[in-house]
Amino acid sequence: MPRDVETRDAARNVLADLSRLSPAYGLYSEVLRHAEKNIARSLEEGAAMDDEV
């Protein structure tokens, strides 16, 4: 998950300075969405493991 947090933060930084009309905007938006999805999944899996104990 640490790598996903780094990826999320980097994508946010790039998107903050990028025009929505830039061809790279879609790429970084997708990178951000994917990282956020992975973070959420990791947190859910961690909570599920805590519930099992």
Secondary structure by P-SEA (a helix, b strand, c coil): caaaaaaaaaaaaaaaaccccccaaaaaaaaaaaaaaaaaaaaaaaaaaaaac
